[in-house]
Amino acid sequence: MEFFIPLISMLVLALIIYFALARPQRKREDRYALMVAALKPGCKAYAGGGIYGTVLEVHKDSFLLSSAPGKTKLEFDIQALEGLDGFDVRSERKRQKDLRKARFQRQKDQSSGTEQRPDPYGLRTPKGPHL
């Protein structure tokens, strides 16, 4: 019985570390990944140093921000993104989920051959009972 007490205390300590450090960090990383995926031209964004402006262009590793319309254009590394105006994690997760469902459905339709393709020559006959 004395053997299990240190083992249980180590397990409890590991759980405390997981829920106090690792899990919140993963949630922050997931939220940031969703925010980067939602970044597109025209949206309002906060960049490093507290700079607020409109996104003009989005590249793989950077984005172009205009803090004063028509006057200033600043290029930031994608890691400098601190926030998006009006960004909601729940709605973005739902949007990403809907996009994945639609992509899966398209792939399923293409692989099963049930996708309706146009018949440019009129060679296909309608399906159904033939008389």
N, C-alpha and C positions, 0 to 999 in steps of 0.2 A: 504494500500500500504506500509506503514511503517513496517508492520509486516513481509513482504516478504524480505526486504533488509537484515536483519540479517540471515534469513534462506538461502538466496542465497549466502551470503558471507561464511557461514559455509559449504555449498555444494562445493563452489569453493575451500575452504581450504582443504576439504577432498579429492577432486580430485588431488590437488597439492601434498598432502602427498602420495596418492596412486601412482602417476606417478613418484614421486621423490624417494620414499623409498621402497614400497612394490613390485612394478613390477620389478625393477632391481634385488631385492633379489630373487624373484621367478625365474627369468631368470638364475641367477648364480646357484641356486639349481638344475634347470633342466639340465644345462650344466654339472654340477658335477655328477649328476646321470647318464648321458649318458657316461661320461668319465669313471666312475666306471664300467659300463656295458661293455665298450670296453676294459677294462684291461684284458690282457691274457698273458700267458707265452711267452717270446720272444720279447715283445715290450719294447721300451725304455721309461722310466718314470722318472719324477722328484718327489722326496719325500721331506718331511719337512727338513728344514735346507739347502736346495740347493743340496742335494745328487742326482746325476744322475747315472742311471745304467739300467741293463737289468732285467726284471721281470722273476723270476724263477718259482714261484708258486703263485697261487691266492687262498685264503681261503675266507670264508664268512666275517670275520672281519679283516683280515690282508693279507699282501702280502710279499713275500720274494724277495729282490732286491740284485743283485750282482753288486757292483760298480767297482770291479776289477775282470775280468774273472778268475775263479778258485781260487781266493784268499779270497775275502771278501763276506760274505753273511749277509745281514741285514734284520731283520724282522720289518715291519712297520704296524701300525694300518691303516686301510683303509682310515681313515680321514686324514692321513698324505700325501695322494696323492695330489700333486699340479699341475701336468700336464703330458700329454703324448706327446711324440715326434711324430709329424705328425698328431695329432688329429684334425679333422675337424667336427664341430657341424652339419653342413648341411648334409654331407655324412653319418654321424652316425645316424641322424634322419631318413634319407631315408632308411638306412639298417634296422633299427628297424621297420619302417613301412612295409617294404617288408617282414620281418619275421612274423609280426602280420598277414599280408594278407595271407601268406602261411599257417600259423597255422589255421586261420579261414577257409580257403579252405579245409584243411585236415579234420577238424571237421565237416564241412558241407558234405563232401563226405562220411565220416564214418556214419553220422546220416541218410543220404538219401539212403545209401546202393549202391551207384553208384561206389564205389571204386572197382577196379578189383582185386580180390584175386585169388591166384593160385588155380587150381583145381587138387589136387594130385591124385584123382581117375578117372578123366575123366568122371564124371557123368553129368556134365552140358552140355546142348545142346546149340548150337549157337542160338542167338536171331535173329529174322527176319521172313520172310514169310516161312511157312512150306508147303512143297509140298506133 
